[in-house]
């Protein structure tokens, strides 16, 4: 186990509107506001989205299984933002549940996502920690790491 202790810094309340791309807008905000570490919650609706809903088989590194949302779904989500060590760019990790009628899909939102009407996001910046995402080829993803912690 690795961990680091920090404090809540700035708090952002964000509204995304019809047609906005959730991940693209979050990454753009992280760049423009120089957000290096944060966690967030969101609610709203999407018109289209792609979710990783698990691995195809129980092997590491995983081959992702995808669910495509192609009509309007209500959406809730929780995620974080950390910088990638290799590029210095922000990386959003967002898990969401999307529902329409009796159908619910839950997974990691990736690729593109188109807002339907509105998505509201509440971002809490985490200050006082040194955290980033470092790609691990054996595991096939970039978990959050604390490279400057002892």
N, C-alpha and C positions, 0 to 999 in steps of 0.2 A: 504494500500500500504506500502511496505517496500522497501528500497533501500539503497545503499551504494556507496560512491564515491571512486574511486581508480585511478591508473595510468597504462599505458601500460608498461609492463616489457620487458622480452625477446620476440623475435619474431622468430618463427620456420617456415622454409619452408620444407615440407615433401613430399617425393615421395613414394607412395605405388605401388608395381609392381604386375604383373599377379599372381593371386592365393592368395594374401594377404587378410586378413580379416580386414576390416576397423575399426570396434569397438575394436577388440582385439589389433590391432597395436596402436590405439590412447590411449587406457588404458595403454598399456605397455610403451609408450613414457612418459605419464603423471607420471608413477611410476619412471622410470629411471631418468627423469629430474626434479622430485619433483614439478610438476605443480599442484598447488592447485586450481587455478581459471584461466579460460581462455575462449576465444571465438575463433571460427574458421570458415573458409569458405573452401569449397572444390569443385573440378570439376574433371571429368573423366568418367569412365565407370565401370559398374558391370556386372558380368556374372550371379550371383545369389544373391538374397537378400530377406529380409522379412521386410515389412513395416506395421505399424499400421496405418490404413487409417480412423480411427474414431471409436467411440463406436458403438456397435450393436444397442443399444437403448440409448435414452437421459436420462441416470440415472447416479448418482454418488454413489459409485465408478463405473467406466465404465467397461464393458466387451468388450475387444478390438476386432475390426474387422480387419482381416489380408488380405494383398495382397502379394502374392509370385511372385517374379521375377525369371523366370527359363530360360531366354535367355538374351543375351546382351542388355543392356539399357545404354544410355548416362545418366550422373548423375551430378546434382549440389546439394549443401547442405550448411546449416549453422547450427552451434551448439555451445554448450558450454561444459565445463568440470568443475565440482565441486566435492569435496570429500564428500562421504557419512559419516554422523556423526557416525553411528553405527559401521562401519567397518574401516573407514579412507581411504578406497579405492576410486580411481577416478571413477566418474560416467559420462559417455558421454551421452549428450542429443542431438540428431542429427535429424533434419528434412530435408528431401530430396525430390527432384522431379526427377523421372526417366522416360525417354521416349524412345520409339522405334517406328519409323514410326508415325502414327497418334495416338498412344496409350501413355498416360501419367498417371503415378501414383504418388501421392504426399502423404507423411506421415512421421511418426517417424520411422527411421531405427532401428531395434532391431534384436536380435539373431545374426545369422551369415550373412556375406556379402562377396562375393568373387569378388575381383578386376578383371576386364578384361583390359588388357594392362597396364593402369596406372590411378592412382588417385593422384592429387596434392592437398595438404592441406596447408593452411596458418594459423598458430596458433598465436594469440596474448595473451600473459600472462597478467593477471590483478593483479597488486600488490596494497597493501595498503588497502585491504578489508578483512573482516572475513566473508566468505560465505561458506555454505555447504548445502548438501541435507539431509533433515530430513523427514523420512517417515511419512506420515499422513494417518492412517488407514481409516479415514472417507472419504477421497478423493481418496484413492487407489493408491497414487503415492508419490514421494518425491520431492516437489517443492524446489527451491533454497530458503534458509533462511539466515538471518543475525543474528546469535545467540549472537554475542558479541557487537552488536550495541544497542544503547539506543534510 
